[in-house]
Amino acid sequence: MFPFSHTHPMLDVIVPHALLPAGWAEGVRLTADAAGTLVRVEAGAEPDSAAERIEGVALPGMPNLHSHAFQRALAGLTERQGGGTEDSFWSWRSAMYGFLGRLTPDDVEAIAGQLYVEMLRAGYTSVAEFHYLHRAADGGRYDDPAEMSRRVLAAADASGIALTLLPVVYMTGDFGGAPPGEGQRRFLLDPDGLSDLLERLAPELDGGRRLGVALHSLRAVPPDAIPDALAALERVSPGGPVHVHVAEQRREVEACLAWSGTRPVEWLLEHAPVDARWCLVHATHVTPSEVRRLAASGAVAGLCPTTEANLGDGIFPLRDYLASEGAIGIGSDSHVSVSPVEELRWLEYGQRLVGGARNVASGFPHPSTGRTLFEAAASGGARAMGIRAGALEVGRRADIVVLDPEHPVLAGRSGDALLDSWLFSGNRPSVRHVAVGGRWVVRDGRHPSQQDVLARYRRTVRGLA
Ligand SMILES: [Zn+2]
């Protein structure tokens, strides 16, 4: 349990600057109820002895819509050429399989614990865990098939971050029902196994935790398993989110074309009930027609720019997608970076590098690139997580990030320039306070258990080395 306490006092603060749905506001009082929901968002508030005055700039906390927690401990270990052949996503994937083959449930809990504290301190307030490490190292089931899921839940609970757990269906090694390889045996879960897992986990869920499902990819989930997986979710967590990796790599697009005659995003739009509950993770390689149809479906494009750059995936056509009013969110995915600043910055910079233009996201709808990207990722991210958050608004969860007003990057800035300066200037951390569900989890840049969590992480990583 989180050290501060679960029966926290009601959050009630006045901040000098806050980004509200209607725009920037001054002297904003934010009050949450005991369930962690915002019940008052009032600009121009009079000083009140009941409300704590906090200096800084209040923003909605950022949802992190795509995470494979265990990969945090692999970051930095795959940055050298291996085996004499050209390195690629696929050689990285082999290294990743080798690494995860050794992980125990204790290891996973320790790694996720460190990761989630890092996320909170960086300004992420919720995370969707695309969780596919279901089985023991030999491919057998744990005595409790939900063992690994429970470790992820425990790490999230200890850190205070809100979690949407997405157990992943994984059945085949490639398109057309190819058998899974040895490196994939820890992932295997069919719709019956999913149904069982969801039922075991359902009693664990409360206000800060949501259940959805993930289909690993069209490589790993045969078409006839999709309706069964969705039906299992509907029984346990009606309306819960559905995530899928799609069109991340050119080779995947070519294999999908060879298998079905259609491209991966096109195939999904034609064969699955893709709507606003869905999050298509990466969707990197899409045609103009796929861009328009994906945007019109209401699904969220789950963009992970630092991982996509690290793996050499390619560049998502952001401008055309935003022009079609498509929804986006960001994820730190493989955790080569754990920072909403870096994800949003590189989302924009990738576009600038290939397009030879500046401020590519500007105008959708704000002139400010930073505000456009931040608000889009906050609201789209919340939708993809199946939570009411992503804006400082009555009725939404009190997930709040307060930027440090003393930070040199923010000196002399106001309004949208605050966000532009935070996102596009320097790399010193500037998050001062963070609340999740009306509960402070970071104050003055510190998380109350950061030292213990780090000590456990260090022991774990040394043991794995
Ligand atoms: Zn992923």
Residues whose N, C-alpha, C, O or C-beta is under 5 A from the ligand:
A	BS01	ZN	D333
